[in-house]
């Protein structure tokens, strides 16, 4: 169990450091910024690489919504859910702390504008609460659905990290303008702790919507099987 917790900590750290780090440090760098597409790819690559590194140890969840979804889908032990979530939130928080330290070296930089999730005035495109709920729920639904399907018995599990990484990339390409893309409560919590009260007050959405979407995604994936 200690090895699993360490793997989830490191995996979620890498996801937050790589994904949010690309948004904070590189997305809008004058003249050479990687933009939304670069940030989306960074999130996907972070999951892909760490899934290959520690997937055989912990299953490479790196996301409370995935952990809860796999539990609801009958793929994960209930007693391990809470330790996994604690490790994931801790990994994201440590990564966000390091990113905040680095970002503080640039005068006038606001970490929340790039790394924290929000709706309304805090949304990059100033999208509404309803838009944020829909995009986060649907995005996490398909993330967990695809995780469940590509890791199902009989599938080529060695290719699963590629499918999951590309799925996360696609989700970000669609939803960054709406919410800065969460689909991961741990990834949202870490940066929000350093982004200010406004982001913390909206954090509830980035737990509720991904968890709801993940649960439904797992149930649908469990219902759609090759054999009865």
N, C-alpha and C positions, 0 to 999 in steps of 0.2 A: 504493500500500500504506500509506503514511503517513496518508492521509486515512481509509482503512478502520480503521486502528488507533485513530486519534483518535475516530472515530465510535463504535467499540465501547467505548472507554474512557468517553466521555461518556454513552453509553446505559446502561452498567452502573452508572456512578456515579448516574445519575438513578433507576434502578430501586432501588438500595440506599438512596439518600437519601430517595426518596419513600416506598417501601414500609416499610423498617425505621424510617425517621424517624417515620412515622405510628404505628408500634407503640411506639417509645421515648417519643415526646413527647406523643402525643395519645390513644392507646388507652384509657388509664386515668386521664386527667385528671379530677380530682374534679368530679363532677356533670355534666360535659359530654363525657366520653370518647366516642370514636367506636366503640370496641369491635372485635370480630373482623370484623364486616361492613365497617366503615370501613377497616380495615387491608387486607382483601382487595381492596376497591375501589381503594385507593391503589396496590397492586402492579399491578393491571390497567391503571390509568390511566397509570402511569409507562411501561409497555411500549407502550401504545397511542400516547401522545403522541410518544415518542422514535422509534418506528417510522416515523411520518409525517415526523419531522424529518430522520432520517439513514438511513432504510431504503434509499433509492436509492443510498447510498454504500457501505454495508457489508453490507446484507441484514438488519440489525437482529437479530443473534443475541442479544447481551447475556447469554449463558449458555453455558458450556463444553459442557453436555449437548446443546444445540441445535447448536452448531458440530460436534461429533463426530457427532451424528446425521445432519446434512446431508451430511457427508463420507461416512459409510457409505451413505447413500441416493443417492450419486452426484450431489449438488447442489453440492458444494463442493470446492475444490482442497485436496489433502492438505498442500501446502507452506504453506498459510495457516492451518492449524489451530493450531499452536503460537503464532504471533504474536497470533492472535485471543484465545486463552485467557489469555495473559500480559496483554493489554490489559484483558480483562474482570476478572481478579483485581485488577489495579492500580486500576481504576476503583472496584470495590467496596471496596477497602481504604482508599482516600482518602476515600470517602464515609463509611465507618464511623469513620474518625479524626475527621472533622468532627462527626459525630453524638455521638461519645464526648466531645468537647470541650464541645459544647452541653449534653449530659446531665449532665456533671460540675458544672454550675451549680446543680443541684438536689440538696441534701444527701441522702445515703443511697440514691441511685438506682443500681440495678444494670443495666447495659446487657445483660448476658447473659440476664437473666430475660425480656426482651422481644424482643431482636433476634437472638440466637444460637439455633442449632438443637440439639436434644438428644432423647434417649430416656431412659426410666427416670425417675430422680429429676429430671432436667433437662427432661423433657417437661412442658408445661403441665398435661396431664391424667395425668401419670405413666404413660404408655403404655409397653409393653414394646419391646424391640429388634425383635422380629418385626413388631409393629404398625408401627414406624417404617420398617422395610425395605419392607413391603408398600405403605404409603401413598406413600412417596417414589418407589418404582419405578413404581407404577401411574400416579401423577400425572404423572411425566415422560414415561412412555409416551404418554399422551394429548396432552400438550403438544407433543411432537415430531411425533406422528402428525398432529395438526391443522395444525401449521406446514407440514409437507410437503404436505398435501392442499390447503390454501387458497392455497398459492403454486405449485401445479402449473400447467404450461402449459395455457392455455385457461380458467383460472378468473379471476374478477374480482379481480385482485391489489390493486386500490385499496381493497378492503374487508378485506384480510387482517389489517391491524393491529387492526381492531375484533374480529375473531374470536379472534385470539391474546390480546388484552387481556382479553376476557371469559372465555376459557379459563383464564387465570392467576387471574382473580378467583374463578372457581368452584373451582379446585383449592385455593385458600387457604380458602375458606368451609368446605371439607370437612376439611382437614388441619391447620389451625392448632392445634387442641387436642392433636393427636398429637405433632407435631414442631416447631411454630412455622412449618412449611412452608419447605422449601428448594426442591426441584426445580431447583436452580441452584447448582452447586459454588462459583462465584465469590461469589454473594450470601451463602453460608454462611461462606466463608473470611474475608472482610473483618471482619464483626462478631466472629467467633470469636477473632481476633487481639487483641481488646480486652476479651473477656468472661472470660478466665481459662483456666487449665489444664484444668479439667474439660470445657469445651466443645471445646478443641483436641483432647483425647483422643478425642472422639466424632466429630471432623470426617471421619474416613475414610468413615463411612457416607454422609455427604452429598456425597461424591464418587462412591463406588462405586454406590450405588443409582440416582441420577439418570443417570449415564453408561450403566448397564446398561439402564434403562428407555428412555432416549433412543435407544440403538442398536436395540433391538427395535422401538420405535415407528417408526423410520425404515424398517426392513426390511419391516414390515407395510404401511406406507403405500406403499412402492415396489411391493409385490406387488398391492395393490388399486388398479387403474387402470381408467379408462373404456374404454381400448382395449388390446389385448394388445401 
